[in-house]
Amino acid sequence: MIKRFGSKTVLRGLNFQVASGEFVALLGPNGAGKTTFLRILSSLVRPSFGDVLLAGYTLPGQASAVRSRLGVVSHMPLLYGDLSAEENLYFYARLYDLADANDRVQAVLQQIGLTARRKDLVRVFSRGMQQRLSIGRAILHDPAILLLDEPHTGLDQEACEMLDTVLKQVTGSGRTVVMTSHDLVRVEELASRFDILSRGHIQATFSRKDLPAEGLMLAYRQVLQKTSSGGVL
């Protein structure tokens, strides 16, 4: 896959495969193209060259069909501030034409820990609560694939810990997850695989069991040092 913006090439012949049920943390420095890549996977951006096969569909040609199989959490919460938490989820339930909307909305509110605040307007929610509701919105239709772009950004430590608990719950049910992050310590506890994107390529891939004894941070630094010096991994 190749993605260009004008004369700038962001992704250079990128190859990426994920097994069903795998949780992949996509790591890399600022400007590496992580968000662009996730936007391509979520069918919001077209690749300049190459095909994307996702949940049995080909992008961009079958983008409308694949969206019902995806749950996306981006930098924007995609929530309506003047609606309550419950009303936001009912709105999206109607968009997805869920037959069991009431049961599903209540179950998701319970899962993300917002049942007690279900009647409160979203505009009074903290950043952490909005992020939890965003994840609820993303999993409402029980998607096979969950795409998360820096979900911990802007959260304090307590909110991050609450979000981790929610992520472990919602990703422990066989969903395929791809998550970008700069928080290596946190993702090391969440993901089963770690892909390092730099200079438009996946430079290295580690499973949890393949990490050095010193952990993900050391592996990440070694890869970036190698690529910055012009080495090939």
N, C-alpha and C positions, 0 to 999 in steps of 0.2 A: 504494500500500500504506500502511496505517495500523496502528500498533501502540500500544496503550495498556496501561498498568499502573495499574488503578484510575482515578484522576482525572488521572494524568500521561500525556501523549502523548509518546512517544519518537520515533516515525517519523510524519511528517505528509505523506501523499500522495506517498510516495517512488516514483519511477520509475527502473528500473535495467535495462539490457540489456547483455548481453555476447555477443560473437561467439565462435564456436567457435575454440579455440586461442589466445584472447586472455589476457594476464596483466594483471589489474587490481589495482592497489594502492588499497585503500579507506582514506582518511586522514581525520583529524578530531580535535578535542580530546577529552579525557576526558568521558564522558557524552553523546557525540554519538549513540550508538546503534549503533556499529559491530558490537560483539559481538552485540547483539540481532538485528541484521540478518543476520549470518552464521548465527546459530542458527535463524532463520526459513528461510534457504536450505538448511540442513542438516536440515530437517524436525523439529527439536527443539522449536521454538516455533511456535505458530500466529499468523498476523497477525490483528489485530482486524477489519480490513476489507481486501478486495482479494484477488487471486489471484496465485499464483506459478507460472510455467511453467518447468520445469527438466528438461532432457534429454528433452523430449517428454512429460513428466508434469506434472499439475497438483497443487499442494500447497494444502491439506493432504490432500485426498481420496486421492491416490495415493502417500502418503508411504512406505509399505512397499516399493513397487515402485522408487521413485527411489533408495533408499538403496544399492542395489547399484551405482549409477552414480556414487556420490560417494566421495571420500576426504576425511576431516575430521581436521585437527590443531587441537586446542583448548588451553586453558590446562591441562587435565588430560591427562596422557599416555595414559591408558586402557591401561596396561600392567600386567602381573602381576609384582610384585617378586620373588616366590619361584620364578618360572620363568626360564629362560635366555632370551637374545635369540632364539635359534632356536626354543625351545618356544613363546614368545609368538607368533611368526609362524605356526607350525604350527597353533596354536589358532585364529587368525583365518582361516587357510586352510580349516580345517574348517567354520567358520561360513559362509564364502562358497562352500563346496562346490567348491573348485578341483580340477580333474581332474589337473593337473600340479603338485600341491602341492610336492613335493620340489624339482623344478627351479626353480619360481618362488621359493620361500623362499631357496634358495641364491643365485639371481640378485639378489634384492633385498638380501640381506646384503652381497653384493659391491658393489652399487650405492651403498649407504649407508656403505660402508667399515667394516663390523663383522664381517667374516668371521673375523678372528683372535680376536674376543671372543664368538663365537656361542654358546659353551658357558657363559659367565659369567652369573650371576644378575643380573637387571636392577636389583635393589636396591643393588648395589655400583657401578652406573654413575653417572657424573657427569651433571649436568643436560643438558649438550650431547649426550652419548651417548644419553640417554633421548630427547631431542628427535629425534635422527637415527633412532632406532628407531621413534618415533611416526610419522615420515614414511614409513618402510618399511612400517609397518602400514597407513598410509593409501593407499599405492599398490600394495599387494600384489595386489589383485584387478583391477589395471589400470583404474582408474576414468576416466571421461571428464572429470570435474570434480573439482578439488582446492580445498578451502576451508581456509584457514590463518588462525588467529586469533592474531596477535602471536607468531609462532614464535620470535622472537629474545629474548623476555622472559627475564631472569634468566641470560643467557649472557654469559661473558666474551668478550673480543675474539677470542681464538683459536677458541673454540667457534662464535662468529658466522661467522667466515670459513669454517670447515669446513661449517657449515650452508648458507652461501651456495653453496658448491660443489655440495652435494647438491641444493639447490633448482634450480640451473641445469641439472643433469643430468636431474632428474625432470620439470622443466617444459619441457624442450626437445624433447619428443616429441609435441607437438600437443595436450596437455591444456589445458583451460580452467582458469584459476587465478584465484581471488579471495582476496586476502590483506590483512588489516588490519595496520597497523603505525604506530608513532610514530617510527620511525627513517627519516627522510626521505632521508638520505644513502645508506643501504643500499638502500632500495626503488627509488631512482632508477636504480640499476644493474641491478635485477632485472625491473621491470615494464615493460610496453609502454604502459600507460594508467594515469592517476592520477585518481581520483574523490575529491572533497573533500566529506565529509558534515558538516553543521553545522545546528543548529536543526531537525533532522528531515527535511532535504532534501539532495539532492545539489546543492551550490551551484555547482560547476564541474567540468568534465572536461577533462583535457589528455592528448593523446597525447605520446609522447616527443619527437616532432619539433616539437610546438607549444610546448614549454617555453621560457621566456625564456633568453637566454644566461647569466644568473646562476644558472639551475637551478631545481629543484623547490622549494627552501626559500623563495625569493622569491615564487614563484607562490602557494604555500600561505599565506604571511603576508599577501599582498595580498588573497586571497579572504577570510580570516578577519577582516581589518580592515574590509573592505567589508561583510560580513554583520553584524559587531558594531555597526557604525554605522547599521544599518538599511537599507543599500543593497540593491539587487536586481541580481544578475548576469545 
